[in-house]
Amino acid sequence: MNRYLLILWGSVYSSDAGGKRTARLSPEQIQENTKHWNAWMEGLGKQGVLDGGEPLGADARVIKGSRKIVTDGPYTEAKEAISGYVILKADSIEKATEISKGCPHLEVDGTVEVRPIQAM
């Protein structure tokens, strides 16, 4: 069985010019989406296809080049930020893609990118 990384693009939060995060969904909408997440992840676990996954925090550091320059970031709009990941086990990228269509992240206009994890 192959492993696939679902990269979750977009967030239920947005940031103003000063970097302050505010919810773009109501507390009720966030709570409802969280219920869908819990049910979806539980279902993936019962199917035996879940191999991990977590939301990501807003704080980040970027290290660049051979000089290893460290900066705060990434500075992107919330809709372009990676907000989390899920690792699935599936027989093919087509199967992983089909499973991904049930991801609750899509309900809040997020984007799910499906990438194969290559064995080392």
N, CA and C atoms as an extended XYZ file, in Angstrom:
360
Properties=species:S:1:pos:R:3:atomname:S:1:resname:S:1:resid:I:1 pbc="F F F"
N         0.854       -1.172        0.000 N   MET     1
C         0.000        0.000        0.000 CA  MET     1
C         0.906        1.244        0.000 C   MET     1
N         0.577        2.215       -0.822 N   ASN     2
C         1.347        3.452       -0.929 CA  ASN     2
C         0.843        4.482        0.074 C   ASN     2
N         1.672        5.477        0.330 N   ARG     3
C         1.299        6.569        1.238 CA  ARG     3
C         1.178        7.863        0.431 C   ARG     3
N         0.200        8.680        0.833 N   TYR     4
C        -0.067        9.943        0.144 CA  TYR     4
C        -0.223       11.053        1.170 C   TYR     4
N         0.360       12.196        0.850 N   LEU     5
C         0.259       13.381        1.692 CA  LEU     5
C        -0.822       14.282        1.125 C   LEU     5
N        -1.815       14.593        1.947 N   LEU     6
C        -2.824       15.576        1.572 CA  LEU     6
C        -2.381       16.893        2.192 C   LEU     6
N        -2.060       17.852        1.360 N   ILE     7
C        -1.638       19.171        1.826 CA  ILE     7
C        -2.872       20.059        1.805 C   ILE     7
N        -3.205       20.617        2.958 N   LEU     8
C        -4.428       21.402        3.100 CA  LEU     8
C        -4.085       22.883        2.957 C   LEU     8
N        -4.529       23.472        1.860 N   TRP     9
C        -4.287       24.880        1.560 CA  TRP     9
C        -5.501       25.697        1.959 C   TRP     9
N        -5.263       26.823        2.602 N   GLY    10
C        -6.346       27.702        3.015 CA  GLY    10
C        -6.645       27.511        4.480 C   GLY    10
N        -7.402       28.420        5.038 N   SER    11
C        -7.645       28.412        6.464 CA  SER    11
C        -9.010       29.006        6.768 C   SER    11
N        -9.545       28.673        7.924 N   VAL    12
C       -10.779       29.307        8.384 CA  VAL    12
C       -10.455       30.659        9.014 C   VAL    12
N        -9.185       31.029        9.023 N   TYR    13
C        -8.739       32.311        9.564 CA  TYR    13
C        -8.189       33.177        8.450 C   TYR    13
N        -8.221       34.478        8.655 N   SER    14
C        -7.558       35.404        7.749 CA  SER    14
C        -6.682       36.317        8.605 C   SER    14
N        -5.719       36.939        7.981 N   SER    15
C        -4.797       37.824        8.693 CA  SER    15
C        -4.887       39.218        8.110 C   SER    15
N        -4.828       40.227        9.007 N   ASP    16
C        -4.793       41.597        8.511 CA  ASP    16
C        -3.345       41.988        8.225 C   ASP    16
N        -3.127       43.224        7.827 N   ALA    17
C        -1.786       43.685        7.442 CA  ALA    17
C        -0.787       43.560        8.593 C   ALA    17
N        -1.276       43.625        9.814 N   GLY    18
C        -0.400       43.500       10.975 CA  GLY    18
C        -0.158       42.063       11.407 C   GLY    18
N        -0.740       41.119       10.701 N   GLY    19
C        -0.557       39.712       11.017 CA  GLY    19
C        -1.535       39.168       12.032 C   GLY    19
N        -2.496       39.998       12.484 N   LYS    20
C        -3.485       39.526       13.454 CA  LYS    20
C        -4.459       38.581       12.773 C   LYS    20
N        -4.660       37.405       13.382 N   ARG    21
C        -5.558       36.392       12.813 CA  ARG    21
C        -6.963       36.578       13.346 C   ARG    21
N        -7.914       36.554       12.449 N   THR    22
C        -9.317       36.593       12.828 CA  THR    22
C       -10.050       35.493       12.067 C   THR    22
N       -11.076       34.966       12.697 N   ALA    23
C       -11.859       33.904       12.067 CA  ALA    23
C       -12.691       34.498       10.942 C   ALA    23
N       -12.708       33.835        9.779 N   ARG    24
C       -13.563       34.279        8.684 CA  ARG    24
C       -14.871       33.492        8.663 C   ARG    24
N       -14.992       32.543        9.589 N   LEU    25
C       -16.231       31.808        9.783 CA  LEU    25
C       -16.747       32.104       11.183 C   LEU    25
N       -18.035       31.960       11.374 N   SER    26
C       -18.608       32.169       12.708 CA  SER    26
C       -18.154       31.033       13.634 C   SER    26
N       -18.211       31.247       14.937 N   PRO    27
C       -17.869       30.157       15.861 CA  PRO    27
C       -18.715       28.903       15.622 C   PRO    27
N       -19.981       29.101       15.252 N   GLU    28
C       -20.855       27.966       14.986 CA  GLU    28
C       -20.403       27.197       13.745 C   GLU    28
N       -19.994       27.933       12.719 N   GLN    29
C       -19.508       27.283       11.498 CA  GLN    29
C       -18.210       26.523       11.759 C   GLN    29
N       -17.333       27.104       12.546 N   ILE    30
C       -16.074       26.425       12.892 CA  ILE    30
C       -16.375       25.167       13.694 C   ILE    30
N       -17.290       25.259       14.639 N   GLN    31
C       -17.660       24.101       15.456 CA  GLN    31
C       -18.266       22.992       14.590 C   GLN    31
N       -19.120       23.360       13.649 N   GLU    32
C       -19.733       22.371       12.758 CA  GLU    32
C       -18.678       21.704       11.875 C   GLU    32
N       -17.747       22.501       11.349 N   ASN    33
C       -16.674       21.949       10.520 CA  ASN    33
C       -15.786       21.026       11.344 C   ASN    33
N       -15.545       21.376       12.597 N   THR    34
C       -14.734       20.534       13.482 CA  THR    34
C       -15.410       19.182       13.701 C   THR    34
N       -16.730       19.175       13.838 N   LYS    35
C       -17.467       17.908       13.963 CA  LYS    35
C       -17.267       17.049       12.719 C   LYS    35
N       -17.322       17.694       11.556 N   HIS    36
C       -17.126       16.948       10.303 CA  HIS    36
C       -15.708       16.383       10.235 C   HIS    36
N       -14.728       17.175       10.694 N   TRP    37
C       -13.338       16.698       10.722 CA  TRP    37
C       -13.205       15.466       11.609 C   TRP    37
N       -13.763       15.562       12.816 N   ASN    38
C       -13.669       14.438       13.749 CA  ASN    38
C       -14.285       13.178       13.162 C   ASN    38
N       -15.456       13.303       12.547 N   ALA    39
C       -16.136       12.145       11.952 CA  ALA    39
C       -15.328       11.599       10.771 C   ALA    39
N       -14.786       12.492        9.922 N   TRP    40
C       -14.038       12.051        8.748 CA  TRP    40
C       -12.774       11.315        9.164 C   TRP    40
N       -12.033       11.896       10.112 N   MET    41
C       -10.788       11.268       10.563 CA  MET    41
C       -11.080        9.924       11.241 C   MET    41
N       -12.126        9.875       12.044 N   GLU    42
C       -12.508        8.611       12.684 CA  GLU    42
C       -12.852        7.564       11.633 C   GLU    42
N       -13.583        7.968       10.600 N   GLY    43
C       -13.939        7.050        9.518 CA  GLY    43
C       -12.714        6.539        8.776 C   GLY    43
N       -11.749        7.439        8.506 N   LEU    44
C       -10.503        7.010        7.843 CA  LEU    44
C        -9.758        6.004        8.709 C   LEU    44
N        -9.753        6.238       10.018 N   GLY    45
C        -9.094        5.306       10.935 CA  GLY    45
C        -9.746        3.941       10.909 C   GLY    45
N       -11.070        3.915       10.910 N   LYS    46
C       -11.794        2.643       10.874 CA  LYS    46
C       -11.563        1.892        9.564 C   LYS    46
N       -11.363        2.642        8.467 N   GLN    47
C       -11.087        2.024        7.166 CA  GLN    47
C        -9.643        1.544        7.060 C   GLN    47
N        -8.798        1.977        7.992 N   GLY    48
C        -7.393        1.584        7.962 CA  GLY    48
C        -6.558        2.351        6.962 C   GLY    48
N        -7.044        3.516        6.510 N   VAL    49
C        -6.286        4.283        5.519 CA  VAL    49
C        -5.612        5.519        6.107 C   VAL    49
N        -5.911        5.849        7.360 N   LEU    50
C        -5.308        7.021        7.999 CA  LEU    50
C        -3.934        6.657        8.544 C   LEU    50
N        -2.933        7.463        8.202 N   ASP    51
C        -1.574        7.224        8.680 CA  ASP    51
C        -1.012        8.463        9.381 C   ASP    51
N        -1.869        9.403        9.760 N   GLY    52
C        -1.440       10.587       10.492 CA  GLY    52
C        -2.064       11.840        9.927 C   GLY    52
N        -1.867       12.928       10.642 N   GLY    53
C        -2.356       14.217       10.182 CA  GLY    53
C        -2.604       15.145       11.346 C   GLY    53
N        -2.355       16.419       11.117 N   GLU    54
C        -2.524       17.428       12.150 CA  GLU    54
C        -2.756       18.789       11.506 C   GLU    54
N        -3.438       19.693       12.225 N   PRO    55
C        -3.460       21.084       11.765 CA  PRO    55
C        -2.090       21.703       12.064 C   PRO    55
N        -1.761       22.754       11.354 N   LEU    56
C        -0.499       23.449       11.573 CA  LEU    56
C        -0.767       24.798       12.214 C   LEU    56
N         0.139       25.222       13.090 N   GLY    57
C         0.040       26.530       13.724 CA  GLY    57
C         0.396       27.642       12.753 C   GLY    57
N         0.086       28.874       13.130 N   ALA    58
C         0.328       30.027       12.255 CA  ALA    58
C         1.789       30.478       12.286 C   ALA    58
N         2.479       30.253       13.388 N   ASP    59
C         3.878       30.661       13.505 CA  ASP    59
C         4.757       29.789       12.626 C   ASP    59
N         5.748       30.384       12.005 N   ALA    60
C         6.648       29.602       11.164 CA  ALA    60
C         7.987       30.303       11.037 C   ALA    60
N         8.995       29.560       10.678 N   ARG    61
C        10.312       30.090       10.331 CA  ARG    61
C        10.696       29.471        8.995 C   ARG    61
N        11.362       30.261        8.175 N   VAL    62
C        11.820       29.806        6.869 CA  VAL    62
C        13.344       29.881        6.873 C   VAL    62
N        13.999       28.799        6.487 N   ILE    63
C        15.460       28.745        6.416 CA  ILE    63
C        15.817       28.619        4.945 C   ILE    63
N        16.680       29.535        4.468 N   LYS    64
C        16.989       29.563        3.035 CA  LYS    64
C        18.475       29.431        2.776 C   LYS    64
N        18.770       28.656        1.756 N   GLY    65
C        20.092       28.605        1.160 CA  GLY    65
C        21.214       28.085        2.018 C   GLY    65
N        22.398       28.060        1.408 N   SER    66
C        23.578       27.515        2.080 CA  SER    66
C        24.009       28.368        3.267 C   SER    66
N        23.600       29.627        3.296 N   ARG    67
C        23.927       30.500        4.433 CA  ARG    67
C        22.947       30.310        5.578 C   ARG    67
N        21.910       29.540        5.325 N   LYS    68
C        20.904       29.176        6.336 CA  LYS    68
C        20.285       30.408        7.001 C   LYS    68
N        19.866       31.358        6.181 N   ILE    69
C        19.222       32.580        6.662 CA  ILE    69
C        17.830       32.222        7.180 C   ILE    69
N        17.533       32.608        8.407 N   VAL    70
C        16.253       32.316        9.043 CA  VAL    70
C        15.406       33.586        9.062 C   VAL    70
N        14.185       33.467        8.573 N   THR    71
C        13.241       34.581        8.616 CA  THR    71
C        11.913       34.088        9.176 C   THR    71
N        11.127       35.019        9.686 N   ASP    72
C         9.757       34.688       10.062 CA  ASP    72
C         8.973       34.472        8.776 C   ASP    72
N         7.918       33.747        8.868 N   GLY    73
C         7.101       33.556        7.676 CA  GLY    73
C         6.415       32.222        7.736 C   GLY    73
N         5.858       31.727        6.705 N   PRO    74
C         5.789       32.374        5.394 CA  PRO    74
C         4.756       33.484        5.403 C   PRO    74
N         5.011       34.530        4.641 N   TYR    75
C         4.058       35.627        4.537 CA  TYR    75
C         3.214       35.424        3.298 C   TYR    75
N         2.094       34.786        3.503 N   THR    76
C         1.145       34.542        2.424 CA  THR    76
C        -0.234       34.875        2.942 C   THR    76
N        -1.158       35.048        2.051 N   GLU    77
C        -2.536       35.240        2.473 CA  GLU    77
C        -3.045       33.923        3.039 C   GLU    77
N        -3.974       34.002        3.978 N   ALA    78
C        -4.484       32.788        4.631 CA  ALA    78
C        -4.994       31.774        3.621 C   ALA    78
N        -5.595       32.247        2.524 N   LYS    79
C        -6.123       31.310        1.533 CA  LYS    79
C        -5.009       30.582        0.790 C   LYS    79
N        -3.765       31.091        0.874 N   GLU    80
C        -2.636       30.470        0.202 CA  GLU    80
C        -1.727       29.714        1.163 C   GLU    80
N        -2.029       29.765        2.454 N   ALA    81
C        -1.180       29.133        3.458 CA  ALA    81
C        -1.531       27.656        3.611 C   ALA    81
N        -0.534       26.874        3.975 N   ILE    82
C        -0.776       25.471        4.305 CA  ILE    82
C        -1.248       25.430        5.748 C   ILE    82
N        -2.434       24.890        5.970 N   SER    83
C        -3.007       24.897        7.315 CA  SER    83
C        -2.963       23.537        7.993 C   SER    83
N        -2.585       22.501        7.268 N   GLY    84
C        -2.501       21.182        7.877 CA  GLY    84
C        -2.172       20.123        6.851 C   GLY    84
N        -2.150       18.897        7.336 N   TYR    85
C        -1.850       17.774        6.443 CA  TYR    85
C        -2.512       16.514        6.965 C   TYR    85
N        -2.714       15.577        6.067 N   VAL    86
C        -3.210       14.244        6.400 CA  VAL    86
C        -2.376       13.263        5.581 C   VAL    86
N        -2.014       12.145        6.178 N   ILE    87
C        -1.310       11.098        5.453 CA  ILE    87
C        -2.250        9.902        5.322 C   ILE    87
N        -2.456        9.488        4.079 N   LEU    88
C        -3.331        8.355        3.776 CA  LEU    88
C        -2.531        7.188        3.240 C   LEU    88
N        -3.081        6.003        3.413 N   LYS    89
C        -2.575        4.805        2.748 CA  LYS    89
C        -3.614        4.420        1.699 C   LYS    89
N        -3.156        4.233        0.472 N   ALA    90
C        -4.069        3.861       -0.618 CA  ALA    90
C        -3.288        3.108       -1.682 C   ALA    90
N        -4.007        2.367       -2.502 N   ASP    91
C        -3.379        1.590       -3.571 CA  ASP    91
C        -2.889        2.439       -4.728 C   ASP    91
N        -3.517        3.611       -4.928 N   SER    92
C        -3.145        4.453       -6.071 CA  SER    92
C        -3.461        5.909       -5.760 C   SER    92
N        -2.880        6.800       -6.557 N   ILE    93
C        -3.184        8.223       -6.379 CA  ILE    93
C        -4.647        8.504       -6.701 C   ILE    93
N        -5.211        7.731       -7.609 N   GLU    94
C        -6.627        7.898       -7.933 CA  GLU    94
C        -7.499        7.565       -6.719 C   GLU    94
N        -7.152        6.493       -6.018 N   LYS    95
C        -7.911        6.117       -4.811 CA  LYS    95
C        -7.732        7.164       -3.713 C   LYS    95
N        -6.502        7.638       -3.527 N   ALA    96
C        -6.243        8.680       -2.528 CA  ALA    96
C        -7.016        9.951       -2.871 C   ALA    96
N        -7.084       10.277       -4.157 N   THR    97
C        -7.827       11.457       -4.603 CA  THR    97
C        -9.307       11.294       -4.311 C   THR    97
N        -9.834       10.110       -4.575 N   GLU    98
C       -11.253        9.855       -4.316 CA  GLU    98
C       -11.558        9.985       -2.814 C   GLU    98
N       -10.701        9.430       -1.969 N   ILE    99
C       -10.873        9.554       -0.519 CA  ILE    99
C       -10.825       11.021       -0.116 C   ILE    99
N        -9.937       11.785       -0.738 N   SER   100
C        -9.743       13.193       -0.398 CA  SER   100
C       -10.953       14.058       -0.693 C   SER   100
N       -11.794       13.623       -1.615 N   LYS   101
C       -12.989       14.398       -1.949 CA  LYS   101
C       -13.942       14.531       -0.762 C   LYS   101
N       -13.795       13.674        0.245 N   GLY   102
C       -14.622       13.763        1.440 CA  GLY   102
C       -14.038       14.654        2.516 C   GLY   102
N       -12.903       15.267        2.259 N   CYS   103
C       -12.213       16.074        3.268 CA  CYS   103
C       -13.040       17.305        3.654 C   CYS   103
N       -13.303       17.509        4.950 N   PRO   104
C       -14.080       18.656        5.404 CA  PRO   104
C       -13.429       20.008        5.093 C   PRO   104
N       -12.153       20.004        4.777 N   HIS   105
C       -11.470       21.248        4.418 CA  HIS   105
C       -12.094       21.857        3.159 C   HIS   105
N       -12.624       21.020        2.291 N   LEU   106
C       -13.259       21.496        1.067 CA  LEU   106
C       -14.560       22.233        1.355 C   LEU   106
N       -15.213       21.912        2.476 N   GLU   107
C       -16.474       22.555        2.855 CA  GLU   107
C       -16.293       24.031        3.184 C   GLU   107
N       -15.067       24.436        3.524 N   VAL   108
C       -14.796       25.836        3.876 CA  VAL   108
C       -13.943       26.493        2.795 C   VAL   108
N       -14.123       26.015        1.560 N   ASP   109
C       -13.428       26.541        0.381 CA  ASP   109
C       -11.920       26.372        0.437 C   ASP   109
N       -11.462       25.366        1.165 N   GLY   110
C       -10.042       25.046        1.165 CA  GLY   110
C        -9.685       24.233       -0.069 C   GLY   110
N        -8.415       24.011       -0.235 N   THR   111
C        -7.892       23.213       -1.339 CA  THR   111
C        -7.120       22.043       -0.759 C   THR   111
N        -7.264       20.870       -1.350 N   VAL   112
C        -6.534       19.678       -0.920 CA  VAL   112
C        -5.641       19.234       -2.074 C   VAL   112
N        -4.349       19.200       -1.813 N   GLU   113
C        -3.381       18.727       -2.805 CA  GLU   113
C        -2.963       17.322       -2.405 C   GLU   113
N        -3.032       16.376       -3.332 N   VAL   114
C        -2.682       14.982       -3.069 CA  VAL   114
C        -1.331       14.695       -3.710 C   VAL   114
N        -0.357       14.269       -2.877 N   ARG   115
C         0.985       13.991       -3.379 CA  ARG   115
C         1.455       12.617       -2.887 C   ARG   115
N         2.057       11.825       -3.746 N   PRO   116
C         2.600       10.551       -3.284 CA  PRO   116
C         3.822       10.789       -2.415 C   PRO   116
N         3.970        9.980       -1.380 N   ILE   117
C         5.179       10.009       -0.545 CA  ILE   117
C         6.082        8.902       -1.079 C   ILE   117
N         7.237        9.275       -1.532 N   GLN   118
C         8.147        8.293       -2.111 CA  GLN   118
C         8.973        7.618       -1.019 C   GLN   118
N         9.144        6.329       -1.137 N   ALA   119
C         9.958        5.575       -0.184 CA  ALA   119
C        11.424        5.938       -0.378 C   ALA   119
N        12.140        6.007        0.709 N   MET   120
C        13.570        6.328        0.652 CA  MET   120
C        14.368        5.045        0.560 C   MET   120
